[in-house]
Amino acid sequence: MAPKLTQTIKRVALSPLTAVYALVIAVRHKLFDRGVYKSEAGALPTLVLGNIHVGGTGKTPHASYFLRILSEKLGGPEKVALLSRGYKRTSKGFFWVETDGDWRKYGDEPALLKNLNPSNPIAVCEDRIRGIKQIKKERPEVRVVILDDGLQHRKLLPTKSVFILDSDRPLKNEALLPAGNLRDLKSRLKTADAIVIARSKQGLKEEVLKQGLSLENIPVFTSYMQEEDFESAIKGKPRILAISGIAEPERFMDSLTSKWSVVRRESYSDHHMYSEKDVEGWLASIRNEKLDGIVTTSKDAVRIKPLIAYRPEIKMHSICIGVKWHEEEAVQQWLDQWLESTIFAQQ
């Protein structure tokens, strides 16, 4: 059955549940908008990144970019903190993320961001308001806090909010859960201070048109992902097992084929908790098919590394993705205007 036909049947079948989900979300937003549910600003200025897709828009590499660039503009990494809820972590409450600490205590994304930005204070707390207060109390030098997934956390009123969209999944073709892959209403984009269209391959006007956006006075930036350089001692394309437990895993695996001979693919759910059973299966594939190793994402590598620490037969290469901009100067100007505003002058 053709994918488009399958998608249409799914949307029709699940439309009653989607309608209920849409109503619940709309009522919740309305209660916050009218002040029935309270929103409050953080104890420090906040830059909140998020999306309305279920996942896979590249929030983590964008958060890493903003950590780095704001650290440069504000005079050092100690001035810029990141706060995450720590999705699927085993702990509760507020914790500082330690370099090479147990990722299960923090969640894989905060652990990865700390490894990429070791000098920046990075913390986890499910209560964003409390977390920001704790950061200000314990790290008084911090001037701004980035939140990597806080746009649905309406109790926090962001100083600046950035919605990240996916060029490969235009909003005009998407539907709310469970029929589609949107977790929030498209109308929420009107509340953004800026919009980023990630994985962009066309000009700004074409990308905006493809998304079906009709927004006024909201800056839109386009970015694309770039992998780290790869050098191999093996001639030709190394034969590998591709492993991915992220949203949209096939997109990652397809991207490997230019540099690697992908003999086998193993896809898992987003934030999958890898186990010894998984490792044994990979080891069997490596032996039986005489593979050169495994290749995975840097986020997956955080979860896999402890399991293969004493298994030298499993050679792992992780792909680190960075963000590049088509018009970085425009992004820099937008940030400069914010940093020059009175809110920072009062600190």
Secondary structure as the mmCIF struct_conf table of DSSP 4:
data_model
#
loop_
_struct_conf.conf_type_id
_struct_conf.id
_struct_conf.beg_label_comp_id
_struct_conf.beg_label_asym_id
_struct_conf.beg_label_seq_id
_struct_conf.end_label_comp_id
_struct_conf.end_label_asym_id
_struct_conf.end_label_seq_id
HELX_RH_AL_P HELX_RH_AL_P1 PRO A 3 ASP A 33
TURN_TY1_P TURN_TY1_P1 ARG A 34 GLY A 35
BEND BEND1 VAL A 36 TYR A 37
STRN STRN1 GLU A 40 ALA A 41
BEND BEND2 ALA A 43 LEU A 44
STRN STRN2 THR A 46 GLY A 50
BEND BEND3 ILE A 52 ILE A 52
STRN STRN3 HIS A 53 HIS A 53
BEND BEND4 VAL A 54 GLY A 55
BEND BEND5 THR A 57 THR A 57
HELX_RH_AL_P HELX_RH_AL_P2 LYS A 59 LEU A 74
TURN_TY1_P TURN_TY1_P2 GLY A 75 GLY A 75
BEND BEND6 GLY A 76 GLY A 76
HELX_RH_3T_P HELX_RH_3T_P1 PRO A 77 LYS A 79
STRN STRN4 VAL A 80 SER A 84
TURN_TY1_P TURN_TY1_P3 TYR A 87 LYS A 88
BEND BEND7 THR A 90 THR A 90
BEND BEND8 GLY A 93 GLY A 93
STRN STRN5 PHE A 95 TRP A 96
HELX_LH_PP_P HELX_LH_PP_P1 VAL A 97 GLU A 98
TURN_TY1_P TURN_TY1_P4 THR A 99 ASP A 100
HELX_RH_AL_P HELX_RH_AL_P3 TRP A 103 TYR A 106
HELX_RH_AL_P HELX_RH_AL_P4 ASP A 108 LEU A 116
BEND BEND9 ASN A 117 ASN A 117
TURN_TY1_P TURN_TY1_P5 PRO A 118 SER A 119
BEND BEND10 ASN A 120 ASN A 120
STRN STRN6 ILE A 122 VAL A 124
BEND BEND11 GLU A 126 ASP A 127
HELX_RH_AL_P HELX_RH_AL_P5 ARG A 128 GLU A 138
TURN_TY1_P TURN_TY1_P6 PRO A 140 GLU A 141
STRN STRN7 VAL A 144 LEU A 147
BEND BEND12 ASP A 148 ASP A 149
TURN_TY1_P TURN_TY1_P7 LEU A 151 GLN A 152
TURN_TY1_P TURN_TY1_P8 ARG A 154 LYS A 155
STRN STRN8 LEU A 156 LEU A 157
BEND BEND13 THR A 159 THR A 159
STRN STRN9 LYS A 160 ASP A 166
TURN_TY1_P TURN_TY1_P9 SER A 167 ASP A 168
BEND BEND14 ARG A 169 ARG A 169
HELX_RH_3T_P HELX_RH_3T_P2 LEU A 171 ASN A 173
STRN STRN10 LEU A 176 LEU A 176
TURN_TY1_P TURN_TY1_P10 LEU A 177 ALA A 179
BEND BEND15 GLY A 180 ASN A 181
STRN STRN11 LEU A 182 LEU A 182
BEND BEND16 ARG A 183 ASP A 184
HELX_RH_3T_P HELX_RH_3T_P3 LYS A 186 THR A 191
BEND BEND17 ASP A 193 ASP A 193
STRN STRN12 ALA A 194 ALA A 198
TURN_TY1_P TURN_TY1_P11 ARG A 199 ARG A 199
BEND BEND18 GLN A 202 GLN A 202
HELX_RH_AL_P HELX_RH_AL_P6 LEU A 204 GLN A 211
TURN_TY1_P TURN_TY1_P12 GLY A 212 GLY A 212
BEND BEND19 GLU A 216 ASN A 217
STRN STRN13 VAL A 220 GLU A 227
HELX_LH_PP_P HELX_LH_PP_P2 GLU A 228 ASP A 229
BEND BEND20 ALA A 233 GLY A 236
HELX_LH_PP_P HELX_LH_PP_P3 LYS A 237 PRO A 238
STRN STRN14 ARG A 239 SER A 244
BEND BEND21 ILE A 246 GLU A 248
HELX_RH_AL_P HELX_RH_AL_P7 PRO A 249 LEU A 256
TURN_TY1_P TURN_TY1_P13 THR A 257 LYS A 259
BEND BEND22 TRP A 260 TRP A 260
STRN STRN15 SER A 261 SER A 267
TURN_TY1_P TURN_TY1_P14 ASP A 270 HIS A 271
HELX_RH_AL_P HELX_RH_AL_P8 GLU A 276 ASN A 288
TURN_TY1_P TURN_TY1_P15 GLU A 289 LYS A 290
STRN STRN16 GLY A 293 THR A 297
HELX_RH_AL_P HELX_RH_AL_P9 SER A 298 ILE A 304
HELX_RH_3T_P HELX_RH_3T_P4 LYS A 305 LEU A 307
BEND BEND23 ILE A 308 ILE A 308
TURN_TY1_P TURN_TY1_P16 ALA A 309 TYR A 310
TURN_TY1_P TURN_TY1_P17 PRO A 312 GLU A 313
STRN STRN17 MET A 316 ILE A 319
STRN STRN18 ILE A 321 TRP A 325
TURN_TY1_P TURN_TY1_P18 HIS A 326 GLU A 327
HELX_RH_AL_P HELX_RH_AL_P10 GLU A 328 LEU A 339
TURN_TY1_P TURN_TY1_P19 GLU A 340 GLU A 340
BEND BEND24 SER A 341 SER A 341
HELX_RH_AL_P HELX_RH_AL_P11 THR A 342 ALA A 345
TURN_TY1_P TURN_TY1_P20 GLN A 346 GLN A 346
#
